[in-house]
Structures are given as structure tokens and as C-alpha cells.
Amino acid sequence: MQGIEYANMPPDAEIIFRQWLLDQTAITDLISTRVATRLPLEPTLPFVVITNRGSALINPTSQTAINESDFSIDCYAGRWGGDGTKPEPDYSTASNVAQVISSQIFKAGSSMVETSGGTKAKIYGFEITSMPTRVEEEEILVANFSIGVTMFYRHSE
């Protein structure tokens, strides 16, 4: 909007949400640091992919730039068949990863996040928009459970 200067615009939602996931021991106990915005070719599994489906300022005319970002979280598990072996989807592990992530999000309160690059944000909370759902992806031949989440956050000093 013309005439309004936004101080401290919210940082990139994906890096903030990824860091929040990595700050949760219950999650990293299952997946280590295997969280990215796309599934690499033949990754070590389980692996979590976060996709920002869209973001918007909650009140675009406010001097406080609070953002809401909608995410799809895909939890993959199994064994790839790229080395000549038969692929083996692991629905139990994929479901467990999705359930643990959902549980951490559900009980999360507000928190501060700081990325390894020094970007800081205050997360006010989350809203689960869809509970873990099994997704059939025949082309990759591994198990996938997907979750929908909205994150509410702002820049922090």
C-alpha cells in the first residue's frame, strides 16, 4: 500500500517453519535434520518436505507486520528402489512422523526462532488445517502422510 512503510517485514516463512521443526527434539529424534522444501533424489528416509501454499499479512494496514503462512507437510518413509532393489513404502513410520509433528504443532505455544543464519522470528502459534492423511504417490513408491498447517509469526529483533 502506498504511504505505509512496513518496518520489520516477516522473514521467509519456509526458513522459519523449518527451523521451528528442527528445534523440536521429538521431531528430530525421528528425522534428524532431514527437512527441506523439496524431496531430493533418493534421500535418506524418513524425510519431511514443507511447501508454503501461500502467505498473507493478517492486517495489511497495521504497522505490526504479522504474517500467516499455510503449509503442506509431507512425511515420507520407506526404502528407495534406486539401487536395483525393490522399493518398500513404510506407512507405519510415515504415519508416526506425521502424528509426532501434528502433536508438537498442536501443543505449541508462542516461541522465538533463530535460524543458523541469524534470522529471528516470533511465532504466535499454529492452526492444524488438516490432520495426517495418507497420500498415494505411485511414481515415487514410498509412503507419504500429509498435514496442513497455518503458522502465525512476525519478524523479531
ChimeraX attribute file (.defattr): number of C-alpha atoms within 10 A of each C-alpha:
attribute: neighborCount
match mode: 1-to-1
recipient: residues
	/A:1	7
	/A:2	4
	/A:3	5
	/A:4	10
	/A:5	11
	/A:6	14
	/A:7	10
	/A:8	14
	/A:9	16
	/A:10	21
	/A:11	16
	/A:12	15
	/A:13	23
	/A:14	16
	/A:15	19
	/A:16	25
	/A:17	21
	/A:18	20
	/A:19	17
	/A:20	18
	/A:21	19
	/A:22	19
	/A:23	15
	/A:24	14
	/A:25	12
	/A:26	16
	/A:27	20
	/A:28	16
	/A:29	11
	/A:30	17
	/A:31	19
	/A:32	14
	/A:33	16
	/A:34	17
	/A:35	21
	/A:36	15
	/A:37	15
	/A:38	12
	/A:39	15
	/A:40	10
	/A:41	9
	/A:42	12
	/A:43	13
	/A:44	14
	/A:45	20
	/A:46	22
	/A:47	24
	/A:48	27
	/A:49	19
	/A:50	22
	/A:51	16
	/A:52	17
	/A:53	12
	/A:54	11
	/A:55	16
	/A:56	13
	/A:57	18
	/A:58	15
	/A:59	11
	/A:60	14
	/A:61	12
	/A:62	12
	/A:63	13
	/A:64	17
	/A:65	20
	/A:66	21
	/A:67	23
	/A:68	23
	/A:69	21
	/A:70	21
	/A:71	23
	/A:72	17
	/A:73	23
	/A:74	28
	/A:75	32
	/A:76	29
	/A:77	28
	/A:78	21
	/A:79	20
	/A:80	20
	/A:81	14
	/A:82	10
	/A:83	8
	/A:84	7
	/A:85	9
	/A:86	11
	/A:87	15
	/A:88	14
	/A:89	18
	/A:90	18
	/A:91	19
	/A:92	14
	/A:93	20
	/A:94	26
	/A:95	21
	/A:96	16
	/A:97	28
	/A:98	26
	/A:99	20
	/A:100	14
	/A:101	22
	/A:102	22
	/A:103	14
	/A:104	16
	/A:105	20
	/A:106	14
	/A:107	9
	/A:108	15
	/A:109	11
	/A:110	12
	/A:111	12
	/A:112	15
	/A:113	22
	/A:114	17
	/A:115	16
	/A:116	9
	/A:117	7
	/A:118	8
	/A:119	15
	/A:120	18
	/A:121	23
	/A:122	19
	/A:123	24
	/A:124	17
	/A:125	17
	/A:126	20
	/A:127	16
	/A:128	17
	/A:129	13
	/A:130	13
	/A:131	14
	/A:132	23
	/A:133	16
	/A:134	17
	/A:135	15
	/A:136	12
	/A:137	10
	/A:138	8
	/A:139	6
	/A:140	15
	/A:141	18
	/A:142	24
	/A:143	25
	/A:144	30
	/A:145	25
	/A:146	22
	/A:147	21
	/A:148	20
	/A:149	20
	/A:150	22
	/A:151	20
	/A:152	21
	/A:153	28
	/A:154	23
	/A:155	22
	/A:156	16
	/A:157	8
